[in-house]
Amino acid sequence: MIKECLKTYLDKYFECYKNYTGTYPTIPYDEDEKSSLWYGEADEEDYIQWIYKEKDRQTDFSDLEDALDLILPDAAKEFYNSYYFLQLQGFYHGESVRLDAVSDCRDILQDLKNGIFEMKNKKYLHMGIYSNMDLALCMDIGTGAIVWVDYDCENVEKLADSLEEFLNKMTPVK
């Protein structure tokens, strides 16, 4: 179900972007990162359009789970095995959201390993940025809930009971 929710959001995001700018979404061009998601050539400001693609190879999370002594929620596994995308943005209840890229030219397991942290005896998976205050957007690994985390104050607040609920309520425009 996560894959369908993500696809629905990606389609809405791309449609909105195309209607507003007449192009696909753009990101800063990095010649060292060779992505099959790039579309066209970099413009005069060194931005390049990008597209999303269904993942062509599935990631096995078992070694990561064994190394970190945890079990990732099925929703996280499905999310990271669904689509490749870059700099996906939107809004959730009027607050800005920026999901971390799931890129075809990056090591997803290493990115996930670097994004897992513990705070107040709970483990979280960093998935992006929430709000203009740059709060961490995370998944509670124990419950699968989507939360924002303020690392400095060690505050956590639940945004949605599940990733599916979160994706379904995300909008590409405020």
Secondary structure as GFF3:
##gff-version 3
##sequence-region A 1 174
A	DSSP	alpha_helix	2	21	.	.	.	ID=ss1
A	DSSP	beta_strand	26	28	.	.	.	ID=ss2
A	DSSP	beta_strand	38	39	.	.	.	ID=ss3
A	DSSP	beta_strand	47	50	.	.	.	ID=ss4
A	DSSP	beta_strand	53	54	.	.	.	ID=ss5
A	DSSP	alpha_helix	62	68	.	.	.	ID=ss6
A	DSSP	alpha_helix	74	80	.	.	.	ID=ss7
A	DSSP	beta_strand	83	84	.	.	.	ID=ss8
A	DSSP	beta_strand	88	92	.	.	.	ID=ss9
A	DSSP	beta_strand	95	99	.	.	.	ID=ss10
A	DSSP	alpha_helix	108	115	.	.	.	ID=ss11
A	DSSP	beta_strand	116	119	.	.	.	ID=ss12
A	DSSP	beta_strand	122	130	.	.	.	ID=ss13
A	DSSP	beta_strand	135	140	.	.	.	ID=ss14
A	DSSP	beta_strand	146	150	.	.	.	ID=ss15
A	DSSP	beta_strand	155	160	.	.	.	ID=ss16
A	DSSP	alpha_helix	163	169	.	.	.	ID=ss17
###
